[in-house]
């Protein structure tokens, strides 16, 4: 059972590393925003670029080797060699918009959160841990017990006097008498 917990703890550590989490977020968000980005490119950018030429970036091409003959219905080259730089430009714009959205909406906030957590951990590590009331009382008890076993000094006399007190408030006389000293010399 402990080996399984060790594997799970290792897996959790692996997943919580910044790079893995950032990569997972980028993949998920990138996939989710692909439709939105494609719509922005096709609905906004292509018409703006299309105002100076064909309406679709896919139709922008360069004839590398003549004679280039383009089929008017499909837009495909029937003869010659063409470089379709409009497709490359469209894909590049899609990539840049997706990368910007992922970076500014996911990575930057995650890095700020990570910085805050690291600063808080450093602050907690720098300050000594505060002792609880129970720990302080335990230390006082241990000091008093050590002083009683030593048997000398004013502290042991105070401990003995405190032990002889009766709940009513008076002092109880022990073998040493009420003053804490023995009547025998």
C-alpha positions in Angstrom: 0.0 0.0 0.0 2.8 2.4 0.8 4.4 1.8 -2.6 1.1 2.8 -4.3 0.9 5.9 -2.2 4.6 6.7 -3.1 3.7 6.3 -6.8 0.6 8.5 -6.4 2.6 11.2 -4.5 5.2 11.2 -7.2 2.6 11.5 -9.9 1.0 14.4 -8.0 4.4 16.1 -7.8 4.9 15.6 -11.5 1.5 17.0 -12.3 1.9 20.0 -10.1 5.2 21.1 -11.7 4.7 24.4 -13.5 5.6 23.2 -17.0 3.2 20.3 -17.0 0.3 22.3 -15.7 1.0 25.1 -18.2 1.2 22.6 -21.1 -2.1 21.0 -20.1 -3.8 24.4 -19.8 -2.4 25.5 -23.1 -3.6 22.3 -24.9 -7.1 22.5 -23.4 -7.6 26.2 -23.8 -6.0 26.2 -27.3 -8.4 23.5 -28.4 -11.3 25.4 -26.9 -10.3 28.7 -28.5 -9.6 27.3 -31.9 -13.1 27.7 -33.1 -13.3 31.3 -31.8 -9.9 32.2 -33.3 -10.8 30.7 -36.7 -14.1 32.6 -36.7 -12.2 35.9 -35.9 -9.7 35.3 -38.6 -12.4 34.3 -41.2 -14.9 36.9 -40.1 -12.8 39.9 -39.3 -9.2 39.6 -40.6 -10.0 38.0 -44.0 -12.5 40.7 -45.0 -10.1 43.4 -44.0 -7.3 41.8 -46.0 -9.9 41.0 -48.7 -10.7 44.6 -49.1 -7.5 44.9 -51.1 -7.8 41.6 -53.0 -9.7 38.3 -52.9 -12.0 37.9 -49.9 -10.3 34.7 -48.6 -6.7 34.5 -47.6 -6.6 31.0 -49.0 -6.7 32.5 -52.5 -3.5 34.5 -52.1 -0.8 32.7 -54.0 2.3 33.3 -56.0 3.2 31.7 -59.3 6.7 30.2 -58.9 7.0 28.6 -62.3 5.0 29.7 -65.4 2.6 29.1 -66.9 0.3 29.1 -63.9 -3.3 28.4 -64.8 -5.9 28.7 -62.0 -9.3 27.1 -62.1 -11.8 29.9 -61.5 -14.3 27.6 -59.8 -12.0 25.8 -57.3 -9.1 28.3 -57.1 -6.6 25.5 -57.5 -3.7 25.6 -59.8 -4.1 23.4 -62.9 -0.7 24.1 -64.4 2.5 25.5 -63.0 3.8 25.7 -59.5 2.2 28.0 -56.9 3.2 29.1 -53.4 0.0 29.6 -51.3 1.3 32.2 -49.0 -2.3 33.2 -48.0 -2.8 29.9 -46.3 0.4 30.3 -44.4 -0.6 33.9 -43.3 -4.0 32.7 -42.2 -2.5 29.8 -40.1 0.1 32.2 -38.6 -2.6 34.7 -37.6 -4.7 31.9 -36.0 -1.6 30.7 -34.1 -0.7 34.2 -32.9 -4.2 35.0 -31.7 -4.5 31.6 -29.9 -1.1 32.0 -28.3 -1.9 35.5 -27.0 -5.2 34.4 -25.6 -3.6 31.4 -23.8 -0.7 33.5 -22.5 -2.6 36.5 -21.2 -5.7 34.7 -19.9 -4.1 31.5 -18.4 -0.3 31.6 -18.0 0.1 35.2 -16.6 -2.5 34.7 -13.9 -1.0 31.3 -13.0 2.5 32.7 -12.7 1.2 35.5 -10.5 -0.5 33.0 -8.2 2.6 30.9 -8.1 4.7 34.0 -7.1 2.2 34.8 -4.3 2.4 31.2 -3.0 6.2 31.2 -3.1 6.4 34.5 -1.3 4.0 33.3 1.4 6.0 30.1 1.8 9.2 32.1 2.1 7.6 34.4 4.7 6.4 31.4 6.8 9.9 29.8 6.6 11.6 33.0 7.7 9.5 33.5 10.8 10.0 31.1 13.7 6.9 29.0 14.4 4.8 30.3 17.3 4.5 28.1 20.3 1.1 27.1 21.4 -0.2 27.6 24.8 0.0 23.9 25.5 3.7 23.8 24.5 4.5 26.8 26.8 2.7 25.2 29.7 4.5 22.0 29.1 7.9 23.8 29.2 6.9 25.6 32.4 5.9 22.2 34.0 9.1 20.6 32.9 11.2 23.5 34.3 9.3 23.3 37.6 9.8 19.5 37.8 13.5 19.8 37.1 13.8 22.5 39.8 11.9 20.3 42.3 14.2 17.3 41.6 17.3 19.5 42.1 16.0 20.5 45.6 17.9 23.7 46.0 17.3 27.3 45.1 14.4 29.6 45.6 12.4 28.0 42.8 12.1 24.7 44.6 10.9 26.4 47.7 8.2 28.2 45.7 7.2 25.0 44.1 6.9 23.3 47.5 4.9 26.2 48.9 2.6 26.1 45.9 2.1 22.4 46.4 1.2 22.8 50.1 -1.6 25.3 49.4 -5.1 24.0 50.1 -7.9 24.8 47.8 -9.4 27.1 50.6 -6.4 29.4 50.2 -4.4 28.4 53.4 -1.1 26.6 53.6 -0.9 23.0 54.7 1.9 22.2 57.1 4.2 19.5 55.9 7.0 17.6 57.7 9.1 20.8 57.4 6.5 23.0 59.0 4.6 25.9 57.5 7.7 27.9 56.7 9.2 25.1 54.7 12.0 24.6 57.2 12.4 21.6 59.5 12.1 22.1 63.3 15.1 19.8 63.7 18.6 21.1 63.7 
